[in-house]
Each structure stands twice: as C-alpha cells, then as structure tokens.
Amino acid sequence: MTWFYLSLLSAWAHANSDALCKKALRESGVLTVAWVYQGYAALFLLPTLIFTGLPELDKTFFFAILLLLPMDITALILYQRAIKVSPLSLTLPFLSITPVFLLLTSFLMLGERPDKSGALGVVLVATGIYLLNMHTTKEGLLAPFRAVLKEEGSLIMIIVAFIYSVTSNLGKLAIQHSSPFFFAATYPAMLAIVLLPITALNYGLSSFVSRPALFSLIGLFNALNIVAHCHAIKLVEVPYMISIKRTSLLIGVFYGWVFFGETHLGERLLGCAVMLLGVTFIVAF
C-alpha cells in the first residue's frame, strides 16, 4: 500500500501548489507562474542528486524525454491559463477525465490493462460533469453540459487531461529507464530551462523573483508532489496511481471556496466526488 499513501501525499501537495499558483496569477503572468512552478521546484530537487547519484541512462530515456518536454510545456501553460481564467471548482475536476483517456493510452503505450473498464464508470464521470453546473438546470435540462462549453477554463483543462494521459505513460517509461529520484530531481529543471527564454522575453528576468516567498512555497509543494508522484508511479500501474492522486481535486475545490470565494460548493464537491467514483470504477473493476 506504499503507492497509495505516496499518491495521497502527492494529491495534497498538488492541491496546495494549485491554490498558491492561482493566488500568484492575480499579479503575475501565466508564463511566469508556469516557470515558477517548475523552476523553483528544481531548486529544491536538484541538490538531492548529491545523495542519490546518477543512474545509467539509455536511448529509451532520452527518447521519452524528447517526447515529454513539448507536451508537458504545452500542458503546463494551458493548466495555468485554465486556473487563471476560471474558478478552481470548474477547472480542477476535469483532470479526473485523465484515467478515462488512460484506458486507451496505457494499453497502446505500455500494454497495461485495468481489471475492467465498465460503462458505469464513464456514465458516472458524465454525471459528475453534469452536477458541477447543476444550478443551471433552470435554463434547460442540458444546460449543465452547455455551461461546460461556455467555460474557457473547463475546456482547456479537458485538453490538459488528455495530454496528461500520454505524458503519464511517457514519464513512467523515463523513470523505468533511469530512477525515480533522478527523474524527479532533473525533469523540472529541464522544463524550466526550455521555458526560461520564452518567459524572460515576455516578462523580463525580474519576474522570476518578484514574489520570492510565494514562489518558494509553490516550488516547495510542487517538489514534494513530484517526489511522491515519481515513487508511486513506479510501484503500480499508471491508472491506479493517477486515480488516487486526483483526490487533490476535492481539496482544490474546497480551497476555491475557502480562499477565493467560489460559489456552489456543495454541487461542485458532489460533482467532483461522483467523477472520482466513476474513475474508481474504471480502474478498479
């Protein structure tokens, strides 16, 4: 059960970094916060290489990294854009769709098969999406689904969820051909290096240190998230780990209500919970 507790730890740390990123996005640009999310995490993670050493790397590792970087950079920027323009309670729940996509991508890329992927899980995920905007039913029976199409952050996060269904598998491949410690310590630095010139050209180098205390907290929680994620994903099939980690969405929805004054907490927690229940049916039966 070690993978389960590591996945929960990753979920908690991820939810904290999401809330802190949304706070930072009030005054900082999307590219800046995207860089901070990885760059400051790298400051905490790179020193761990002193204790863990360097594993032997093969062609498969470098091939996975070359595929990962452009996709993760895209997902990272889209993710920050989504939580900037829309409430956490209408963006984060859509990450739960990742295991639905993983049913296909895990089989094609890693040959992994969950025990059973029933129609019930898919129906529950769709029901959860409906419940997120249940207050709009006065505008028509299908209004909750139409509300998703009108919410920019929701649509963006669905795209992010699909990208993550691919990168989760590629990340596991990279870990299998290196080590969890090495990948966790170096990958955020790789992402930050790629993002550095783009961000500096748009916002200037000073943007990286404009809010050091807040940015350091974002980096610290993301570093914890990454370490727990990489160790858990090595111990269990990708869909199982991701489904547990997505409990961060419930925490994130609650944070949206507490810290950002988001409304309709009850229906959005319920919708998110039903979506997660659907994911559980998909990966566990």
Backbone hydrogen bonds in HBPLUS format (Angstrom, degrees):
<---DONOR---> <-ACCEPTOR-->    atom                        ^
c    i                          cat <-CA-CA->   ^        H-A-AA   ^      H-
h    n   atom  resd res      DA  || num        DHA   H-A  angle D-A-AA Bond
n    s   type  num  typ     dist DA aas  dist angle  dist       angle   num
A0004-PHE N   A0001-MET O   2.95 MM   3  5.21 128.1  2.23 103.7 117.5     1
A0005-TYR N   A0001-MET O   3.35 MM   4  6.80 155.6  2.41 157.7 162.1     2
A0006-LEU N   A0002-THR O   3.00 MM   4  6.23 161.1  2.04 155.3 161.3     3
A0007-SER N   A0003-TRP O   2.91 MM   4  6.00 147.7  2.01 138.6 147.4     4
A0008-LEU N   A0004-PHE O   3.02 MM   4  6.33 151.3  2.10 144.5 152.0     5
A0009-LEU N   A0005-TYR O   2.94 MM   4  6.17 155.9  2.00 145.9 152.5     6
A0010-SER N   A0006-LEU O   2.93 MM   4  6.14 157.2  1.98 145.9 152.2     7
A0011-ALA N   A0007-SER O   2.92 MM   4  6.17 148.1  2.03 140.8 149.9     8
A0012-TRP N   A0008-LEU O   2.99 MM   4  6.29 161.2  2.02 153.4 156.4     9
A0013-ALA N   A0009-LEU O   3.04 MM   4  6.25 170.3  2.05 154.8 157.4    10
A0014-HIS N   A0010-SER O   2.87 MM   4  5.93 154.2  1.94 145.2 153.1    11
A0015-ALA N   A0011-ALA O   2.97 MM   4  6.18 159.6  2.01 150.9 155.6    12
A0016-ASN N   A0012-TRP O   3.13 MM   4  6.38 156.6  2.19 147.1 153.1    13
A0017-SER N   A0013-ALA O   3.03 MM   4  6.31 159.0  2.08 148.8 154.1    14
A0018-ASP N   A0014-HIS O   2.94 MM   4  6.17 151.2  2.02 148.9 157.2    15
A0019-ALA N   A0015-ALA O   3.12 MM   4  6.37 164.6  2.14 150.0 152.6    16
A0020-LEU N   A0016-ASN O   3.05 MM   4  6.28 160.0  2.09 148.2 154.1    17
A0021-CYS N   A0017-SER O   2.84 MM   4  5.96 149.4  1.93 143.8 152.4    18
A0022-LYS N   A0018-ASP O   2.98 MM   4  6.28 156.6  2.04 151.2 156.8    19
A0023-LYS N   A0019-ALA O   3.12 MM   4  6.38 153.2  2.19 143.2 150.4    20
A0024-ALA N   A0020-LEU O   2.94 MM   4  6.22 155.3  2.00 144.9 151.7    21
A0025-LEU N   A0021-CYS O   2.86 MM   4  6.08 146.0  1.97 148.5 158.1    22
A0026-ARG N   A0023-LYS O   3.28 MM   3  5.67 160.6  2.32 107.8 113.6    23
A0027-GLU N   A0024-ALA O   3.16 MM   3  5.97 153.7  2.23 120.1 125.0    24
A0028-SER N   A0024-ALA O   2.93 MM   4  5.87 142.8  2.07 148.5 159.1    25
A0033-VAL N   A0029-GLY O   3.08 MM   4  6.39 167.0  2.10 157.6 159.8    26
A0034-ALA N   A0030-VAL O   2.89 MM   4  6.05 156.0  1.95 150.6 158.3    27
A0035-TRP N   A0031-LEU O   2.91 MM   4  6.10 155.1  1.97 146.5 152.7    28
A0036-VAL N   A0032-THR O   2.84 MM   4  6.11 164.6  1.87 152.3 157.0    29
A0037-TYR N   A0033-VAL O   2.90 MM   4  5.98 158.6  1.95 147.5 152.5    30
A0038-GLN N   A0035-TRP O   3.11 MM   3  5.49 129.1  2.39 105.6 117.4    31
A0039-GLY N   A0035-TRP O   2.53 MM   4  5.50 165.8  1.55 172.3 173.9    32
A0040-TYR N   A0036-VAL O   3.04 MM   4  5.34 157.1  2.09 129.0 136.3    33
A0042-ALA N   A0038-GLN O   2.91 MM   4  6.13 149.1  2.01 146.8 155.0    34
A0044-PHE N   A0041-ALA O   3.06 MM   3  5.37 132.1  2.29 103.5 115.8    35
A0045-LEU N   A0041-ALA O   3.01 MM   4  6.25 144.7  2.13 145.5 156.6    36
A0046-LEU N   A0042-ALA O   2.87 MM   4  5.62 174.6  1.87 151.3 152.9    37
A0048-THR N   A0045-LEU O   2.99 MM   3  5.64 149.7  2.09 119.3 128.0    38
A0049-LEU N   A0046-LEU O   3.07 MM   3  5.83 166.1  2.09 124.1 128.2    39
A0050-ILE N   A0047-PRO O   3.15 MM   3  5.88 161.6  2.19 118.3 122.8    40
A0051-PHE N   A0048-THR O   3.03 MM   3  5.57 141.0  2.18 111.4 120.5    41
A0052-THR N   A0048-THR O   3.14 MM   4  6.41 147.2  2.25 146.5 156.5    42
A0053-GLY N   A0049-LEU O   2.91 MM   4  5.29 157.8  1.96 136.4 140.2    43
A0062-PHE N   A0058-ASP O   3.45 MM   4  6.90 162.6  2.49 151.7 154.5    44
A0063-PHE N   A0059-LYS O   2.88 MM   4  6.05 153.4  1.95 151.5 159.7    45
A0064-ALA N   A0060-THR O   2.93 MM   4  6.09 159.8  1.97 148.4 153.3    46
A0065-ILE N   A0061-PHE O   2.99 MM   4  6.27 157.6  2.04 150.5 156.8    47
A0066-LEU N   A0062-PHE O   3.00 MM   4  6.16 159.2  2.04 145.4 150.3    48
A0067-LEU N   A0063-PHE O   3.16 MM   4  6.44 146.4  2.28 143.7 152.2    49
A0068-LEU N   A0064-ALA O   2.83 MM   4  5.98 150.7  1.92 147.0 156.5    50
A0069-LEU N   A0065-ILE O   2.99 MM   4  6.02 172.5  2.00 160.8 159.6    51
A0072-ASP N   A0068-LEU O   2.80 MM   4  5.86 168.9  1.81 172.1 176.1    52
A0073-ILE N   A0069-LEU O   2.92 MM   4  5.97 157.1  1.97 153.4 159.7    53
A0074-THR N   A0070-PRO O   3.11 MM   4  6.17 158.6  2.16 137.6 143.3    54
A0075-ALA N   A0071-MET O   2.92 MM   4  6.16 164.3  1.94 149.1 153.6    55
A0076-LEU N   A0072-ASP O   2.80 MM   4  5.84 155.3  1.86 143.6 150.7    56
A0077-ILE N   A0073-ILE O   3.10 MM   4  6.29 162.9  2.13 150.1 153.2    57
A0078-LEU N   A0074-THR O   3.00 MM   4  6.17 167.5  2.01 153.3 157.4    58
A0079-TYR N   A0075-ALA O   2.80 MM   4  5.84 154.3  1.87 146.6 154.1    59
A0080-GLN N   A0076-LEU O   3.18 MM   4  6.41 164.4  2.20 146.2 148.9    60
A0081-ARG N   A0077-ILE O   3.00 MM   4  6.21 155.0  2.06 147.6 155.3    61
A0082-ALA N   A0078-LEU O   2.87 MM   4  6.08 154.8  1.93 150.0 156.6    62
A0083-ILE N   A0079-TYR O   3.13 MM   4  6.50 164.8  2.16 157.0 158.5    63
A0084-LYS N   A0080-GLN O   3.06 MM   4  6.07 130.8  2.31 137.1 149.8    64
A0085-VAL N   A0081-ARG O   3.09 MM   4  6.29 160.5  2.13 154.2 156.9    65
A0086-SER N   A0082-ALA O   3.13 MM   4  6.04 141.2  2.29 148.9 157.9    66
A0090-LEU N   A0087-PRO O   3.05 MM   3  5.34 157.4  2.10 107.5 114.7    67
A0091-THR N   A0088-LEU O   3.25 MM   3  5.17 163.2  2.28 102.0 107.0    68
A0092-LEU N   A0088-LEU O   2.99 MM   4  5.60 147.8  2.10 141.5 150.4    69
A0094-PHE N   A0091-THR O   3.11 MM   3  5.84 145.9  2.23 120.4 128.6    70
A0095-LEU N   A0092-LEU O   2.97 MM   3  5.65 165.7  1.99 124.0 128.7    71
A0096-SER N   A0093-PRO O   3.04 MM   3  5.75 160.4  2.08 116.1 122.1    72
A0097-ILE N   A0094-PHE O   3.22 MM   3  5.65 165.0  2.24 108.2 112.8    73
A0098-THR N   A0095-LEU O   3.06 MM   3  5.71 166.0  2.08 117.7 122.1    74
A0100-VAL N   A0097-ILE O   2.89 MM   3  5.27 130.0  2.14 110.2 124.6    75
A0101-PHE N   A0097-ILE O   3.24 MM   4  6.71 154.6  2.31 154.8 161.9    76
A0101-PHE N   A0098-THR O   3.03 MM   3  5.22 114.1  2.48 103.2 118.1    77
A0102-LEU N   A0098-THR O   2.78 MM   4  6.04 147.3  1.88 147.2 158.4    78
A0103-LEU N   A0099-PRO O   3.11 MM   4  6.27 128.9  2.38 136.6 145.1    79
A0103-LEU N   A0100-VAL O   3.36 MM   3  5.52 144.2  2.50  97.7 106.7    80
A0104-LEU N   A0101-PHE O   3.08 MM   3  5.78 139.1  2.25 115.9 123.8    81
A0105-THR N   A0101-PHE O   3.11 MM   4  6.42 169.6  2.13 152.4 153.1    82
A0106-SER N   A0102-LEU O   2.86 MM   4  5.24 158.3  1.90 131.7 139.0    83
A0108-LEU N   A0104-LEU O   3.04 MM   4  6.27 164.7  2.06 155.4 159.7    84
A0109-MET N   A0105-THR O   2.85 MM   4  5.81 159.6  1.90 149.1 154.8    85
A0110-LEU N   A0106-SER O   2.89 MM   4  5.29 150.5  1.98 128.5 138.2    86
A0111-GLY N   A0106-SER O   3.00 MM   5  6.23 112.7  2.46 140.9 152.9    87
A0112-GLU N   A0106-SER O   3.24 MM   6  5.50 154.3  2.31 125.1 120.6    88
A0111-GLY N   A0107-PHE O   3.09 MM   4  4.20 132.8  2.32 105.7 114.7    89
A0123-VAL N   A0119-ALA O   2.97 MM   4  6.24 159.5  2.01 155.4 161.5    90
A0124-LEU N   A0120-LEU O   2.92 MM   4  6.15 156.4  1.97 150.7 157.0    91
A0125-VAL N   A0121-GLY O   3.00 MM   4  6.28 155.7  2.06 147.8 154.2    92
A0126-ALA N   A0122-VAL O   3.03 MM   4  6.30 162.2  2.06 149.1 153.6    93
A0127-THR N   A0123-VAL O   2.86 MM   4  6.09 150.0  1.95 145.3 154.5    94
A0128-GLY N   A0124-LEU O   2.85 MM   4  6.08 155.0  1.91 149.0 155.4    95
A0129-ILE N   A0125-VAL O   3.03 MM   4  6.36 153.5  2.10 148.5 155.2    96
A0130-TYR N   A0126-ALA O   3.09 MM   4  6.37 153.0  2.17 142.6 149.7    97
A0131-LEU N   A0127-THR O   2.95 MM   4  6.26 153.7  2.02 149.2 156.3    98
A0132-LEU N   A0128-GLY O   3.14 MM   4  6.39 136.8  2.34 144.7 154.8    99
A0133-ASN N   A0130-TYR O   3.30 MM   3  5.99 147.0  2.41 114.4 120.8   100
A0134-MET N   A0131-LEU O   3.21 MM   3  4.67 160.6  2.25 109.3 104.7   101
A0136-THR N   A0133-ASN O   2.99 MM   3  5.83 168.0  2.01 126.0 129.9   102
A0137-THR N   A0134-MET O   3.12 MM   3  5.72 165.9  2.14 123.4 124.2   103
A0139-GLU N   A0136-THR O   2.85 MM   3  5.68 166.0  1.87 126.0 130.9   104
A0140-GLY N   A0137-THR O   2.93 MM   3  5.05 163.3  1.96 109.1 114.0   105
A0143-ALA N   A0140-GLY O   3.11 MM   3  5.10 160.3  2.15 105.8 111.5   106
A0145-PHE N   A0142-LEU O   3.08 MM   3  5.59 127.4  2.37 112.0 124.3   107
A0146-ARG N   A0142-LEU O   3.11 MM   4  6.45 156.8  2.17 150.8 158.1   108
A0147-ALA N   A0143-ALA O   2.81 MM   4  5.99 144.4  1.93 151.9 161.8   109
A0148-VAL N   A0145-PHE O   3.19 MM   3  5.33 130.0  2.45  97.0 109.1   110
A0150-LYS N   A0146-ARG O   3.18 MM   4  6.51 130.3  2.44 139.7 153.1   111
A0150-LYS N   A0147-ALA O   3.17 MM   3  5.07 134.7  2.39  92.1 104.7   112
A0151-GLU N   A0148-VAL O   3.20 MM   3  5.25 146.9  2.32  99.8 109.2   113
A0154-SER N   A0151-GLU O   3.13 MM   3  5.43 122.8  2.47 104.5 118.2   114
A0155-LEU N   A0151-GLU O   3.24 MM   4  6.58 163.8  2.27 159.9 163.4   115
A0156-ILE N   A0152-GLU O   2.97 MM   4  6.21 162.6  2.01 156.2 161.6   116
A0157-MET N   A0153-GLY O   2.97 MM   4  6.08 156.3  2.02 143.2 149.5   117
A0158-ILE N   A0154-SER O   3.12 MM   4  6.40 141.4  2.27 144.4 154.0   118
A0159-ILE N   A0155-LEU O   3.36 MM   4  6.71 153.1  2.43 144.2 150.0   119
A0159-ILE N   A0156-ILE O   3.09 MM   3  5.26 119.5  2.47  98.7 113.0   120
A0160-VAL N   A0156-ILE O   3.01 MM   4  6.40 154.5  2.08 146.4 154.2   121
A0161-ALA N   A0157-MET O   2.84 MM   4  6.05 153.0  1.91 144.1 151.0   122
A0162-PHE N   A0158-ILE O   3.14 MM   4  6.45 151.2  2.23 143.3 149.8   123
A0163-ILE N   A0159-ILE O   3.03 MM   4  6.38 163.1  2.06 153.1 157.6   124
A0164-TYR N   A0160-VAL O   2.87 MM   4  6.12 159.8  1.91 154.2 159.9   125
A0165-SER N   A0161-ALA O   3.11 MM   4  6.35 134.3  2.32 136.4 147.8   126
A0165-SER N   A0162-PHE O   3.02 MM   3  5.10 129.1  2.29  96.6 110.7   127
A0166-VAL N   A0163-ILE O   3.03 MM   3  5.41 142.0  2.18 106.3 116.9   128
A0167-THR N   A0163-ILE O   2.94 MM   4  6.27 168.7  1.96 155.7 158.8   129
A0168-SER N   A0164-TYR O   2.88 MM   4  5.64 152.2  1.96 140.8 146.0   130
A0169-ASN N   A0166-VAL O   3.18 MM   3  5.56 125.4  2.50 104.9 116.8   131
A0170-LEU N   A0166-VAL O   3.13 MM   4  6.47 162.1  2.16 150.2 155.7   132
A0171-GLY N   A0167-THR O   2.72 MM   4  5.74 154.1  1.79 144.3 151.8   133
A0172-LYS N   A0168-SER O   3.11 MM   4  6.28 151.3  2.20 135.7 142.7   134
A0173-LEU N   A0169-ASN O   3.00 MM   4  6.29 152.5  2.08 145.0 152.8   135
A0174-ALA N   A0170-LEU O   2.91 MM   4  6.23 155.8  1.97 148.8 154.9   136
A0175-ILE N   A0171-GLY O   2.95 MM   4  6.20 152.9  2.03 146.4 153.9   137
A0176-GLN N   A0172-LYS O   2.88 MM   4  6.10 156.6  1.94 149.3 155.5   138
A0177-HIS N   A0173-LEU O   3.16 MM   4  6.39 133.6  2.39 139.4 150.8   139
A0177-HIS N   A0174-ALA O   3.27 MM   3  5.22 133.9  2.50  92.4 104.4   140
A0178-SER N   A0175-ILE O   3.13 MM   3  5.08 163.3  2.16 109.0 109.0   141
A0183-PHE N   A0179-SER O   2.97 MM   4  6.11 175.3  1.98 161.2 162.6   142
A0184-ALA N   A0180-PRO O   2.94 MM   4  5.96 165.1  1.96 149.3 154.2   143
A0185-ALA N   A0181-PHE O   2.97 MM   4  6.03 149.1  2.07 144.2 152.4   144
A0186-THR N   A0182-PHE O   3.00 MM   4  6.09 149.6  2.10 151.0 158.2   145
A0187-TYR N   A0183-PHE O   2.96 MM   4  5.55 163.8  1.98 148.2 152.2   146
A0190-MET N   A0186-THR O   3.08 MM   4  6.43 149.2  2.17 150.4 159.6   147
A0190-MET N   A0187-TYR O   3.04 MM   3  5.01 117.0  2.46  96.1 111.6   148
A0191-LEU N   A0187-TYR O   3.03 MM   4  6.38 160.5  2.07 157.8 162.0   149
A0192-ALA N   A0188-PRO O   2.89 MM   4  6.11 157.0  1.94 147.3 154.1   150
A0193-ILE N   A0189-ALA O   2.90 MM   4  6.09 152.9  1.98 147.1 153.8   151
A0194-VAL N   A0190-MET O   3.15 MM   4  6.42 158.3  2.20 148.2 153.2   152
A0195-LEU N   A0191-LEU O   3.02 MM   4  6.23 156.1  2.08 147.7 154.6   153
A0196-LEU N   A0192-ALA O   2.86 MM   4  5.81 133.2  2.08 142.7 154.3   154
A0199-THR N   A0195-LEU O   2.97 MM   4  6.08 167.5  1.98 166.7 170.5   155
A0200-ALA N   A0196-LEU O   2.89 MM   4  5.99 168.3  1.90 159.5 163.3   156
A0201-LEU N   A0197-PRO O   3.04 MM   4  6.03 158.3  2.09 142.9 148.2   157
A0202-ASN N   A0198-ILE O   3.33 MM   4  6.49 143.1  2.47 136.2 145.2   158
A0202-ASN N   A0199-THR O   3.14 MM   3  5.22 124.9  2.45  96.5 110.5   159
A0203-TYR N   A0199-THR O   2.83 MM   4  5.94 162.3  1.86 161.9 166.5   160
A0204-GLY N   A0200-ALA O   2.76 MM   4  4.31 140.1  1.92 117.5 126.8   161
A0207-SER N   A0204-GLY O   3.21 MM   3  5.83 154.9  2.28 113.2 119.6   162
A0208-PHE N   A0205-LEU O   3.12 MM   3  5.82 157.9  2.17 118.3 123.7   163
A0209-VAL N   A0206-SER O   3.17 MM   3  5.68 154.6  2.24 112.2 118.9   164
A0215-PHE N   A0211-ARG O   2.92 MM   4  5.97 170.9  1.93 167.9 170.3   165
A0216-SER N   A0212-PRO O   2.90 MM   4  5.86 149.1  1.99 140.3 148.3   166
A0217-LEU N   A0213-ALA O   3.15 MM   4  6.44 152.4  2.23 145.1 151.7   167
A0218-ILE N   A0214-LEU O   3.05 MM   4  6.38 158.3  2.10 151.2 157.1   168
A0219-GLY N   A0215-PHE O   3.00 MM   4  6.25 162.2  2.03 147.9 152.4   169
A0220-LEU N   A0216-SER O   2.85 MM   4  6.05 154.6  1.91 146.8 154.1   170
A0221-PHE N   A0217-LEU O   3.02 MM   4  6.21 172.5  2.03 156.3 156.8   171
A0222-ASN N   A0218-ILE O   3.00 MM   4  6.14 156.0  2.06 147.1 154.6   172
A0223-ALA N   A0219-GLY O   2.86 MM   4  5.96 150.5  1.95 144.3 152.5   173
A0224-LEU N   A0220-LEU O   3.09 MM   4  6.38 156.8  2.14 146.9 152.4   174
A0225-ASN N   A0221-PHE O   2.93 MM   4  6.13 157.7  1.98 144.9 151.5   175
A0226-ILE N   A0222-ASN O   2.85 MM   4  6.06 159.5  1.90 150.5 155.2   176
A0227-VAL N   A0223-ALA O   3.06 MM   4  6.28 167.6  2.07 152.8 155.2   177
A0228-ALA N   A0224-LEU O   3.12 MM   4  6.24 172.6  2.13 152.6 154.9   178
A0229-HIS N   A0225-ASN O   2.88 MM   4  5.95 158.6  1.92 148.7 155.6   179
A0230-CYS N   A0226-ILE O   2.92 MM   4  6.04 171.7  1.92 156.3 157.8   180
A0231-HIS N   A0227-VAL O   3.19 MM   4  6.35 155.5  2.26 146.7 152.8   181
A0232-ALA N   A0228-ALA O   3.00 MM   4  6.10 159.8  2.04 148.7 154.7   182
A0233-ILE N   A0229-HIS O   2.95 MM   4  6.05 164.8  1.97 157.7 161.4   183
A0235-LEU N   A0232-ALA O   3.00 MM   3  5.30 144.2  2.13 105.9 116.4   184
A0240-TYR N   A0237-GLU O   3.14 MM   3  5.70 124.8  2.46 114.8 127.3   185
A0241-MET N   A0237-GLU O   3.31 MM   4  6.63 164.0  2.34 157.5 162.0   186
A0242-ILE N   A0238-VAL O   3.01 MM   4  6.15 173.3  2.01 167.4 169.1   187
A0243-SER N   A0239-PRO O   2.99 MM   4  6.00 153.6  2.06 141.4 148.5   188
A0244-ILE N   A0240-TYR O   3.30 MM   4  6.57 153.1  2.38 145.9 151.4   189
A0245-LYS N   A0241-MET O   2.98 MM   4  6.21 162.7  2.01 152.7 158.3   190
A0246-ARG N   A0242-ILE O   2.99 MM   4  6.11 139.4  2.16 144.2 153.6   191
A0247-THR N   A0244-ILE O   3.07 MM   3  5.79 164.1  2.09 119.9 122.7   192
A0248-SER N   A0245-LYS O   3.04 MM   3  6.11 166.2  2.06 127.5 130.6   193
A0249-LEU N   A0246-ARG O   2.97 MM   3  5.61 164.8  1.99 115.3 119.9   194
A0250-LEU N   A0247-THR O   3.14 MM   3  5.56 131.0  2.40 107.8 117.7   195
A0252-GLY N   A0248-SER O   2.80 MM   4  6.01 155.6  1.86 146.5 154.2   196
A0253-VAL N   A0249-LEU O   2.87 MM   4  6.09 155.4  1.93 149.5 154.9   197
A0254-PHE N   A0250-LEU O   3.11 MM   4  6.32 159.0  2.15 144.2 149.7   198
A0255-TYR N   A0251-ILE O   2.86 MM   4  6.16 155.7  1.92 150.4 157.7   199
A0256-GLY N   A0252-GLY O   2.92 MM   4  6.16 148.5  2.02 144.6 153.1   200
A0257-TRP N   A0253-VAL O   3.27 MM   4  6.63 146.6  2.39 142.7 150.0   201
A0257-TRP N   A0254-PHE O   3.14 MM   3  5.26 123.0  2.48  97.8 111.2   202
A0258-VAL N   A0254-PHE O   2.99 MM   4  6.28 163.6  2.02 154.2 158.7   203
A0259-PHE N   A0255-TYR O   2.78 MM   4  5.65 168.8  1.79 154.4 158.0   204
A0260-PHE N   A0256-GLY O   3.13 MM   4  5.09 139.5  2.30 116.5 127.1   205
A0262-GLU N   A0256-GLY O   3.10 MM   6  5.51 168.6  2.12 129.6 128.9   206
A0268-ARG N   A0264-HIS O   3.14 MM   4  6.26 154.9  2.21 153.6 161.2   207
A0269-LEU N   A0265-LEU O   2.83 MM   4  5.96 157.2  1.88 158.3 163.8   208
A0270-LEU N   A0266-GLY O   2.95 MM   4  6.10 160.5  1.99 148.1 154.3   209
A0271-GLY N   A0267-GLU O   2.82 MM   4  5.90 159.9  1.86 139.7 145.9   210
A0272-CYS N   A0268-ARG O   2.95 MM   4  5.96 161.9  1.98 139.6 144.9   211
A0273-ALA N   A0269-LEU O   2.85 MM   4  6.00 157.6  1.90 146.5 153.1   212
A0274-VAL N   A0270-LEU O   2.91 MM   4  6.15 158.6  1.95 153.4 158.7   213
A0275-MET N   A0271-GLY O   2.98 MM   4  6.21 154.6  2.05 146.0 153.3   214
A0276-LEU N   A0272-CYS O   2.95 MM   4  6.24 157.1  2.00 148.9 155.0   215
A0277-LEU N   A0273-ALA O   2.87 MM   4  6.12 147.3  1.97 143.8 153.5   216
A0278-GLY N   A0274-VAL O   2.92 MM   4  6.18 153.7  1.99 146.0 152.8   217
A0279-VAL N   A0275-MET O   2.99 MM   4  6.35 151.7  2.07 145.3 153.1   218
A0280-THR N   A0276-LEU O   2.93 MM   4  6.22 148.4  2.03 142.4 151.0   219
A0281-PHE N   A0277-LEU O   3.05 MM   4  6.43 153.3  2.12 150.3 156.4   220
A0282-ILE N   A0278-GLY O   3.02 MM   4  6.31 149.4  2.12 144.2 153.1   221
A0283-VAL N   A0279-VAL O   3.02 MM   4  6.28 158.7  2.07 154.3 158.2   222
A0284-ALA N   A0280-THR O   2.86 MM   4  5.63 145.5  1.98 147.5 156.2   223
